Amino acid sequence: MTAGQRRALIERLVAERGAVQVEELADSLAVTQSTIRRDLSLLTEQGKLARTYGGAMPATTPEQSLGQRTTLATAEKDRIARWAAEQVGAAETVILDAGTTTGRLAHHLRDRAGLTVITNGITTLTELADADAVRLIALAGEVRHISQGFVGPLAELTLSRLTADKAFLGADGLDPRLGICEASLCQTRLKEQMMVQSRELFVLADSSKLGVAPFNAWAPLPPHWTLVTDLGATEEALAPFRALSGVDVVVV
């Protein structure tokens, strides 16, 4: 059995059983647990599965690539990014998450002399690579190709040595109780650390992200943070966030 055939069989088993454990798959396919973990990591990166503790389950929806997401809600994302840029003070240090809206935010920060930007996003790195006025720090690690961001222990280690005035995070989904939804645990783990390392948190989420849970990995949010969304958000979608003590809701 080739590696491709094995991964296709893993997809089928997960679809049939709903959720599987690494040990269970290793026994069924007569391979090591390390091999299964590598297969699950690859299938999760491709958006075909969602990782769980010790195993995997079906992804509720295929993950879109960053290139695909770049064409969605472009005007809304740019308005959110412009508002966010206005919140960045002179000579501050900010964390920008990987993503399309944070990429637009980076564009609006190109001329900020004295600004320091810490990021795991390839879009932001590309946007600011020739912006001489901005000090740029890359959270380099393993590239997650579909989302064009660095993740993993090397990125986490670098971030653990840094602090920031503000963090601006994106989201594939946003729930008032569970927090930020992403396709993989490596993304949510890094987002949680970004929250810890910054004094002030902004979640940049266009209205299509509110109240949805396309995947099964979550980053819980702290007691105090700011949601920035667009005019397409209904009052019904905003109400659960407005009801949270310590959460500011901004609609632009």
C-alpha positions in Angstrom: 0.0 0.0 0.0 1.4 3.4 -1.0 1.3 6.4 1.3 -1.4 8.0 -0.9 -3.5 4.8 -0.7 -3.1 4.7 3.1 -4.2 8.3 3.5 -7.2 7.7 1.3 -8.1 4.8 3.5 -7.7 6.9 6.6 -10.1 9.5 5.1 -12.7 6.7 4.4 -12.3 5.2 7.9 -12.8 8.6 9.6 -15.8 9.3 7.4 -17.4 5.9 8.3 -16.6 6.0 12.0 -17.0 9.7 12.7 -13.9 9.9 15.0 -10.9 7.6 15.3 -7.8 7.3 17.5 -4.2 7.1 16.4 -3.7 3.7 18.0 -6.9 2.4 16.3 -5.7 3.5 12.9 -2.2 2.1 13.4 -3.6 -1.3 14.3 -6.0 -1.3 11.4 -3.4 -0.3 8.8 -0.4 -2.2 10.4 1.8 0.8 10.6 3.4 2.8 13.4 1.6 5.4 15.4 4.2 7.9 14.2 3.3 7.2 10.6 -0.4 7.8 11.4 0.3 11.0 13.2 2.2 12.3 10.1 -0.6 11.2 7.9 -3.2 13.0 10.1 -1.1 16.2 10.2 -0.9 16.2 6.4 -4.6 15.5 5.9 -5.5 18.2 8.4 -3.3 20.7 6.7 -5.1 19.8 3.4 -8.4 20.5 5.1 -9.6 16.9 4.8 -9.7 16.1 8.5 -9.9 17.9 11.8 -7.5 16.8 14.6 -8.8 15.8 18.0 -7.0 14.9 21.2 -5.3 11.6 20.2 -6.9 11.2 16.8 -9.0 12.9 14.1 -12.6 13.5 13.0 -14.2 14.6 9.8 -13.7 18.3 8.9 -17.1 19.8 8.8 -16.3 21.9 5.7 -13.3 21.9 3.3 -10.7 24.5 4.3 -10.3 27.3 1.8 -6.8 28.3 0.8 -5.5 31.8 1.6 -5.6 32.5 -2.1 -9.3 31.6 -2.3 -10.1 33.7 0.8 -8.3 36.7 -0.6 -11.2 37.1 -3.1 -14.0 37.0 -0.4 -15.5 40.1 1.3 -12.6 42.3 0.1 -14.2 45.6 0.8 -15.4 44.5 4.3 -11.9 43.2 5.2 -10.3 46.4 4.1 -12.6 48.6 6.2 -11.9 46.4 9.2 -8.1 46.7 8.5 -8.3 50.5 8.1 -10.0 50.8 11.4 -7.5 48.5 13.1 -4.6 50.5 11.6 -6.0 53.6 13.3 -5.7 51.9 16.7 -1.9 51.4 16.3 0.0 54.0 18.1 3.4 55.5 17.3 6.4 53.2 18.1 4.2 50.4 19.3 4.9 46.7 19.0 2.0 44.7 17.4 1.4 41.0 16.6 -0.3 40.3 13.3 -1.8 36.8 12.8 -1.6 35.1 9.5 -4.7 35.8 7.3 -6.2 38.0 4.7 -7.6 40.7 6.9 -4.4 41.0 8.8 -2.6 41.1 5.5 -4.6 44.2 4.6 -3.8 45.7 8.0 -0.1 45.2 7.2 -0.6 47.2 4.0 -2.0 50.1 6.0 0.9 50.1 8.4 3.7 50.3 5.8 4.6 53.9 6.5 4.5 53.8 10.3 8.0 54.8 11.3 9.2 53.2 14.6 6.5 50.5 14.5 7.5 46.9 15.3 5.5 44.1 13.7 5.7 40.5 14.9 4.0 38.0 12.5 3.7 34.4 11.4 1.9 35.4 8.2 3.6 35.1 4.9 1.3 37.8 3.4 2.3 40.3 6.1 6.0 39.4 5.7 5.7 40.0 1.9 3.8 43.2 2.4 6.3 44.7 4.9 9.6 43.2 3.6 10.5 46.4 1.8 8.9 48.8 4.3 12.1 50.3 5.7 10.2 52.3 8.3 8.9 49.2 10.0 10.9 46.7 12.2 9.7 43.3 11.1 10.1 40.1 13.2 9.1 36.7 11.7 7.7 33.9 13.8 9.3 31.4 11.6 8.6 27.7 11.9 6.9 25.1 9.8 4.9 26.5 6.9 1.2 25.6 6.9 0.8 26.0 3.1 -3.0 26.2 2.9 -3.2 29.2 5.3 0.2 30.7 4.3 1.4 31.0 7.9 4.1 29.6 10.1 3.1 27.3 13.0 4.7 24.8 15.3 7.2 24.8 18.2 9.8 27.0 16.6 7.2 29.8 16.0 5.9 29.3 19.5 9.4 29.4 21.0 10.2 32.7 19.3 6.9 34.2 20.4 7.5 33.2 24.0 10.5 35.5 24.0 8.5 38.6 22.9 5.7 40.8 24.1 3.5 43.3 22.3 1.2 46.2 23.0 -1.6 44.9 20.8 -2.4 41.6 18.9 -4.7 41.5 15.9 -6.0 38.0 15.2 -8.1 36.5 12.4 -10.6 33.7 12.6 -12.2 31.0 10.4 -15.2 31.1 12.8 -16.0 33.0 16.0 -18.2 31.8 18.9 -19.0 33.9 22.0 -18.6 30.9 24.3 -15.9 28.8 22.6 -13.7 31.5 21.0 -11.8 31.4 17.7 -12.4 28.4 15.5 -9.6 27.2 13.2 -8.9 24.1 11.1 -5.9 22.8 13.2 -4.7 22.8 16.7 -1.3 24.2 15.7 -3.1 27.4 14.6 -5.2 27.7 17.8 -2.2 27.0 20.0 -0.2 29.8 18.4 -3.2 32.2 18.6 -3.6 31.5 22.3 0.0 32.4 22.9 -0.4 35.6 20.9 -3.2 36.5 23.3 -0.9 35.9 26.3 2.0 37.8 24.9 0.0 41.0 24.2 -1.6 43.6 26.4 -4.6 44.3 24.2 -6.4 41.9 21.9 -8.4 42.6 18.7 -10.2 39.9 16.7 -10.7 41.0 13.1 -13.7 38.9 11.8 -15.9 39.8 8.9 -19.7 39.2 9.4 -19.6 35.8 7.7 -17.4 34.4 10.6 -19.8 35.3 13.4 -21.4 32.4 15.2 -20.1 29.7 12.8 -17.9 26.7 13.6 -16.5 25.3 10.3 -13.9 23.2 12.1 -13.2 21.6 15.5 -10.1 23.3 16.9 -10.7 26.3 19.3 -8.7 29.1 20.9 -10.5 30.3 24.0 -10.6 34.1 24.3 -9.6 36.1 27.4 -12.1 38.1 29.5 -11.3 41.4 27.8 -11.0 41.8 24.0 -12.4 43.7 21.0 -14.4 42.3 18.2 -14.1 44.2 14.9 -16.6 43.3 12.2 -18.4 44.8 9.3 -21.9 46.3 8.6 -23.2 43.0 7.3 -23.4 41.7 10.8 -27.0 41.4 12.0 -28.1 42.3 15.5 -28.9 38.7 16.1 -25.4 37.7 15.3 -23.9 40.5 17.4 -26.1 40.2 20.4 -24.2 37.2 22.0 -21.0 39.1 21.8 -22.4 42.4 23.1 -23.8 40.4 26.1 -20.2 39.4 27.1 -18.8 41.5 29.9 -15.5 42.9 29.0 -15.9 42.6 25.3 -16.1 45.7 23.0 -17.9 45.3 19.7 -16.9 47.6 16.8 -18.8 47.6 13.5 -17.2 49.4 10.6 
